[in-house]
Amino acid sequence: MAAAASSAGAGGSENPFAGAMEGLKIAALGKSEATSVERAGAEVLEALSDPDPVVDIEMSADDYKRAPALGSWDKLGAGEKAGSPSEPPEDPREVGNKALEWLLFPMPVDAFFRDCWEQRPLIIRRHEVAPDFNAGLLSLADIRGLIEAGRLTYEDDLDVTSYKDGKRSTHNGTGVVPLSAALDNLENRGRSLRMLCPHAHLRPIYGLLSALEDGFGAFTGSNSYLTPAGTQGFAPHYDDIEAFLVQTEGAKRWRVYRPLSASTVLPRFSSRNFGQEDIGSPVLEAELRTGDLLYLPRGWIHQAVALPGCASLHLTVSTAMRFTWKDLVSLALEAAVEAAAAEDPALNRTLPRNMMDLLGVMRADDDGDKDRAALLAHAKELVATAVGLVDTDAAADQMARRFLRQRLPPLVDPATAAMQAEYTDPAVMESVALPPPPVTATAAGSSSSSAAAASSAASAAAADEDAASVGPLEFGPASVVRLAHPRATRMTVEAGECVVYHAHTNSVRFEGAEEGRLVFDIAVAPAVEALVRSYPGWLPALELPVMEVDSEDEGGDSEEDGDEDEDEAKPDSGRAVVLGMVEELVREGALVLRTLA
């Protein structure tokens, strides 16, 4: 792999992972004969043991000719003229792939996930031929405009940080961030401004992240970092997320180091602040300039300083925080143990009186003890019973629920947004609070806050008007429905009920609103499944399938308690339950409804 520095390992002059492959079965078998688990682990260790682990790509003039544009994700759902509802929307999953193509260009997406993802750093240098590649995403003018408009507060929106003489410090004030204080920290005190959740304020970032969530299939967030020339705002550290550093203005010199040990490879939590003496020599030293990208897998230590005479502004896009196989397997095993205990009383029996005398680390070498051997065998049988009840699909549903709880409210195409606006309950949507158009500083240096305030007032008035104009739902032979977004709704079955989770009422701030969770009679499950599977197709509302429920399951005996009239009414009753489900999901924006001409 091409890299811009020597490959000395962290914590010393030698690579601590140089011999990591020797003990792996895969080293002897070859990848084609290894299990998928062995291959997955080996891919990570191969990168760590590589003397030159960084992928270094420079965009060429020919690449520039075919470069994708930033995209119009920020315009989705923003009130543009809607297209025909009869035309199928562009699948958000394809939009997500396009967002990944832009982020990683000119590296192909498949090549990135094969060669770099969670394995090794990547630097893409575009500044020579495309310094404007990241233009329109985030600028100094954007940040100044937000501060001038009084839209940023300390801690919730912005941190003031410094790293001097080996010490990392935070210098926050209270309340709204004054422009004078921000300029003083930047220009006179050499302190950095870290904006938390910039996508809550800047629609281009929100649009990109919403698209990337469908590309990554995982929650995606962002921070921005404005660093004065010649200064450093943070101590060396590693993160618990996959980080994509998008340089939008100025330049910064980065130093990247291997993980310190096997225990910090793909860590679940970020590190403490390291001292320079803790981290050894970097495997990468490189300048990131306007238009460039640096990708860092979690666990790789990094630090950066803005170049002399040149302030730096970059956006960090983060994803894959604690969304791992460990999380899924843990959920599956925990549920399996509960299921096994419900079926087999053996798991609920009290531990033997002599357990403490026979089991534990101090007894691990007592192989000849028959009583100990019997307890170990019994424990293994119980574990096997639980493992036999592992339901991976149910665990995947819970991981999907976690994603839907965390993800941004998904942007949809203008036609879908227009249909949502027709019937969605405005009171339900109040917490979403999508970011307004960017606030920019005026030429005279004064803020455009009055314009922003006028825009907000107009939006509030429009919302009040919408609240009065949202009409009742009426279903007829021409009524058709579909999902608003294919990765924003999930059905599970819990305690014999159909539970639907969705992200359409989420907040743009992490878990800032109540979870979108609706509980229905199990009879509607086939209808929900049909809607999920048919996207982007439309289904007649009156023809959605209904689960047939035995009369005994409903608590009665049809021969004794019912008559023919009641039996004939059951399909209509089931249909009413399904239409009630449709109405609730339409009101919360998860389904859209229209009437065929």
N, C-alpha and C positions, 0 to 999 in steps of 0.2 A: 504494500500500500504506500502511495506517495504521501510523505509528511514533511512538515516544515521544521522539524527539530530532531535532536537525538532521541533515543528511546530508553534512556535511563529510567528505572522504575521508581515508583513512589517509595519514600522511606529509605532510600539508599541508592547506590549506584547499580544494583542488580535488580532484574525484574523478578518480583516474588512469585510470579505465575509461570516462570520459564519451564518448570517441570510439571506443570499442572496436568498435561495430557498423558503423562507416562502411566498413571494408575488407572486410566479409563479403559474399560473394556472395548470401547469404540476404536481406540488406537490400534488394537490388534485385529479386530474384526473388519474394520472398514465401514464406512457410513451406510452402504447398502444393506449390510447385515445387522446393523444396530437397531435397537428399538427407537421409537419416536422420542421417548423420554431421554434416552442416551444421546441422541442426536441434538436435541434441544439444549442439553447441558453442555455438550461438546462445542457447539457453536459459540457460546459465550466464552468458554475457556480458551478456545483457539484465538479469539481476538485479544484476550488478555495476555496470552503468552507470545503473541506476535511481537517481534522486536520493533516493528514499524506499524503501529495499529491504526493510524489515522488515514481516512480516505480524504484525498485532497483533489478537488475538481475545479477547473477554471473554465468559465464560459467563453466560448469562442465567438467570433463574428458570425459564423454560420449558425451557431446556436441562437444567437440574438434574433436572427431573421425569422425563426419559428417559435420564439418565446411567447408563452401565453400572457394575456393581460391579467391584472389583479382580479378582474371579475366584477360583477355587479351584485354580489351577495348582499351588500348593504342596501340594495334597492328592493329586495324581496319583501313583500308585505308592507311596503312603505307608502302605499296609496297610489302607485302608478296605474295607468289605465289598464284595466283587466282584459286579458284575452278571453276567447270564447270558452265557457265552461265545458263545452263538448270536446275540446281539444285536451288530450291527456297531458298532465303537467310533466315537466322534466323531473325524473325520479331523483329525490334528494340524495340518494346513495350515489348516483352518478355525479351530482353536483359536488358531493363530498370528495369523490375521486378527482374531479377537476381542481378542487381547492388544493389537494395534495400535490397534483402535478405542478401547479403554480409554485407552491411552497418549496418544492424540491428541485425545480428545474435548474439545469438540464439533466439531472439524474433521473432515470425512469423510476416510477414508484415501486414496481416489483423488485427492481435491483436494490433499492434502498432497504426494503423490508427483508430481503434475502441477505444482504451483506453488512448492513449497518445497525438496523433496529435492535436496541438493547445490547449491542455487541461492541461497537467501536464509534469514536467521534467522526464527524463528517464536516468538512468546511467546503463551501461553494463560493468561489470568488467570481463576482459578477461586475465589480466596480469599474473595471477597465472598459467594458463594452456596454454595460447597462447600469449605470449609477442610479437611474430612475426606476429600477425594477420594483422597488418596494414603495414607490411614491404613491401618495393618496391614502396610506394606511395610518400613519401617525407622524406628526410634525411638531416642531417647537411652537409654531403658531397655534396648534390645537391645544397644547398644554397651557400656554399663556391665556388663550381665550377662555378655557374652563376656569382658571384661577380668577381672571378678571370678572367673570360672570358670577363668582361666589358659589360655584358648584362643587368645590372640593373641600373636604374637611380632613383634619389630621386624624390619623389612625384608620378611619373607615376608607378614605380615598387616597391618602398620601402620607408617606413617611419621609423624614429628613434624616439622612444617614452619612456617616463618615468612617474612614478607616485610616488612622494615622498612628505611626509609631507602634504598629502591631496591635492596636486596640480598635475594635469595632464599636461604634456608638450610635445612638438614636437621639435626635434633637427635636422632637415634635413639640408643637405648641398645643393649644386647645381650640376647638371650634373650627370655624371657617378659616381657610388658609388665605391670608392677605397677600396681595401681589408684592407689596414692599418686602415682606418677610421672605417670600420665595426668592426674590431677586437678591436680597442680602445674603441668604444662605449660598446661593449659586455663585455670585460674583465676588463677594468679600470673604466668605468663610470656607469656600472650597468644599461644600457639602452637596451630596447627591439628593435628587428627588426621585423616590420610587412611587409610582402611581399604581395603586392596587385596583384591580378590576377596571382597567380603562375601557373595557367593552361595555360597561354600564353607562358610559358617557359618549362614546364614539361609535357611531353606527357602522363604519367600515370594518372596525375590529370585531364588533359583535357579529356582523354578517360572515366574516371569515371564520370565526370560531364556531358559529352555528353549523356552517358547512363542514368544517373539519371534524366536528363531533360525529357526523355521519361517515366521514372518511376513516377516522380512527376507530369508530365504534365504541368510544369511551369519552367520559367527561373531559372537556378541554377548557382551560382557563388562560389568563394572561396577566402579566405585570409589565410596566414600562419603567425604564431607568434612564434618567437624565443626569449625566456626570460632567462636572466642570473639567476644563482642560487640565491635563497633568495630574489628576486626582484619582483616587480609588475609593469606592463607597462601601465595599464589603470585604470581609476577611475570606481567605481560602475556605471552601466548603464543598460538600456535594449535596445534591438534591434527591428527593424521593419521587421525582417525575422525569419523564422524557422531555428534554428542553430543546426548543428551537429558537435560536437567537436571531432575530430579524433586524439588521442594522438599517435604520431609516434616515439618520443624519449623523454627520461627523465620523469619528473613527475611534477605535479602542484596541489596545494590545492585550490579547488573551494568552494565558498560560494554562495548559490542561495537563492533569496528572492521572495516572492509573489509580484504580481503587487500592486502598491500603492492604486489604486482605480479602480472603474468600468470604468472610462474614459481611463485608461491605459491597459485595457484588449484587447489583439490583436490590438495594436496600428498601425497606418499607417506610423508613423515616429519614428525614434530612439529618445531616451531621451537625456537630458543634462547630464553632469557629476554630479552625486550625491555626497554629503558628507556622511560620515559614520553615522552622526546623522539623516539622512533623511530616512534610509531604515530599521531600526529595526533589528530584529533577523532573521537569516537564517532558511529556512526549510530544507536545505541540506548543510552539510559540508563534503566534500569527496575528497580523493586524486585520481587524474586521472593519471594512469601510462601507460607505453608503451603497446599498444594493446587495451586500453579501449576506450569507447565512452560515451559522455554526450550529451543529446538532451535537448535543451531549447526552449520552445515556445516563440514567440515574446511577449514582455511585462514583462517577468520574469527577475528581476534584478540579476546581477551576477558580481563577481569579483574573481580574482585568483592571487596567488603568487607561483612562482617556489619554490620547496623545497630547503632547505639549502644543499649546496654541490652537487646540481643536476640541471643543466640547463634543460629547457623544450622546446620542439618543438611540436606544434600541428597544424593541418589543420582545419579550420572552413569551412564547406560546408553550403551554405546558399540558401534558396529557398523561394518561395511564397511571394515575395515583391509586395505589392499592386496588387494582383491578386485574388480579392475577389468577393463575391456576390455583395457587395456595388458597385464595379467597373462595373460589368455587368449590374446591375439594373440602375445605373446612366446613362450608355450609352443607355439602352433601353428607359428610360423615356425621355432623351434629344431628341432622334430620334423621339419618339412618339409625343412630343410637336411640333416638326418641321413638322411632317406629318399632324397633326391635323390642324396646322396653314395654311398649304397649301390647305387643303380641306374646312375649315370653316372660313369665314371672321370674325366671332365673336371673334376669338382669336387675330386678328390683329387690332381690334378697340381700340381707345384710352381709357385709364382708366377714370372713371367718374370725373367730376370736384370736387365733394365733397368726393372723396375717402379718402383723408387725414383727413377729419373730422369724418369719420365713421369707418375706419379700423386701426388696430394697437394695440399694447400691452395696451396702455392707454384706449382703447375702449373695451377691452375684456369682461368687466363686464356689458356692455350696452345691455343686452339681450332683453330688451323691445323695442328697437329702430327698427321700421319696415323697415326703409331705410337700416340700417345696415344688418338686416336679409336678405333683398332682395339681397344685394351685396354678402353676404356670400353664399347664395344659387346659385347665378349665377357663382361664382368662382368654387364651387363644381361641377357644371354641366360641366364647361370647363375642369376641372381636369379629370372628368369621361370620357369625350370625348377623351382626350389624352391617358388615361390608356387603353381605348378600342382599341387603335391602337398600343399598345406595341408589338414589334416583337422581341421575345427573341432570335430567331435564328440569326437575323441580328446582335444583340448585341454580341452573342457568336462568330460570325465571326470576329467582331472587337476585341474581347478579344484574339482570336486565332491569329489575325494579330499582336497584341501587343507581344504575345509570340514569334512569328516567327521573329519579329524585334529584340528581345532581345536575343534569344537563341544562343548558340554556333553553328558554322557550323557543322552539324551532321556528325559523323563518320559513314561510311557504311562498309559492308563486303568487303573483298579483290576483289571478283569477280565483284561486283558493282563498286568499285573504278577503276578497270581496264577498265571497259566499259565507265565510266565517262571520264577517261583520253584520250580515243580514240577520242572523239568528242567535249569535253568541251573547250570553248574558253579560252586559258591561260590568256589573258588580263582581262577577266571577273573575273578570280579566283585569281588574284594577291593580292587582299586585304585580302584574307582569311588567308594566312601566318600561317599555322598550326605549332605548336611547333615542333622543331627538336628533335632527340634523346637526352636524358639527357647529360649535360656537367658535368663531375665529376673532382674533384681535383686529381692530380697524387700523387703517393706515396711520391715523393720528395717535395710535397707542391706547385709545379708549376702548372700553369693552363693548361688545354687542349684547350685553345682558338685557338691555331693554327690549331688543328684538326677540331674544330668547324668552323673556317673560311674556311678551305678547303672544309668541307662538304657543307657550304653555297654557296661557289663558284661553287661546282659541281651541287648543286640544281639549281642555276641560269642558268648554262650552259644547264642543262637538260630542264629547262623551255623554254629557247630560241629555243632549238631543237624541243621541243613539239610544240611551236608556229608555226614552219615551217611545222611540220608533220601532224597536225590536218587536217583531210581530209574533203571533202564535204559530205553532207548528201544526200544519194540516197535512195529512197523508192521504193521497189518492192514488189511482192507478198509474199516474205519470210521475209520482214522487220517487226519486232515486237518491241513494246515499253512497258515500265512499269515505275512506280515511282521509284526513287532512294531510297526514305525514306518516310514512310507513315505519319509521323508527322512533316514533314518539308515543306509541300506544302498545300495551302488552296485556294479554289476558292470562290469568292464572286461575286455578281451582283451589280454594282454601276452605277447609271445614265444610265441604259440600256446597259451597256457593261460588258463583262466578264473580271474580274480582278483576276489575279493569284498572290498570295504572296508566297515567298519561302525563306528559310534560307540558301541555299547552297552557297551564296556569302557573308554571314556574316563574320565579323571579330571575332577573338578569344577575342577581347576586347569589352566591353559592348557598343553596338551601334556604333562600330568603322568603319562601312562601310555604304554605301548607302543601303536603303531598297530594297530588292529583290521584285520588283513590275512590272508586265507585264500586259498590257491592250490589249484585243482582241475583235474582233467582237462577239456579243452575240451568233452567230451561232456555236461557238466552245464549248459552255458550256456543252452540252451533252457528248462531247468527254472527256473533263476534268473530269467530274463527273464519267464517266465510268472508267477512269484510276485510280481515287482515290478509287473507290469501288472495283476494281479488284485486288488491291495489295494483295499478291505478284505475281499475275498472269500476263502473257504477253498478249497483245492485238495486232492484226494485224494493222499496221499503216494505211493501205489503207482501212480498214473496220471500222474505228472509226466513231461513229454516228455524224451526222450533224443536227443542228436545221433547220427545214423548216421555212423560213421567208416569210410572205406574200409579194407579189409584191408591194402592197400599202405601206407596212412598209419600203420598200426600195426606195420609192419615185416615183414609176411609175405605170402605169396601163398596165397589161400584154395584155389585149385585144387591146388596142390602140397603145401602144409603143413597144410591143414585137412581135416576130414571133416565129414559131415553132423551128427554129434553136437556137434562144436565150434561149427558155424554156428548150431545151434539154441540153444546156450548163450549166444550173444552178447547177446541181449536181456536175459537175466537178469544177465549181467555188467554191462551198462550200467545196469540198474536198481540194482544194488548200489552202483555209483559214485554215482548220484544220491542214494540213501538215506544213503550216507556223508556226502555234502555236507549233506544236511538235518540229520543228527545234529550235525555240527560247528557249524552255524549255530544250532541250538536250544541247544546247550551254551553258546554265547556270548551268547544272548539276542536274536539278530537275527531268529530265527523262533520262533513259538509253535506248539505241537502239542497237539491234543486228539483225543479219541475220540468220535465221534457216538454218541448213545444208540440 
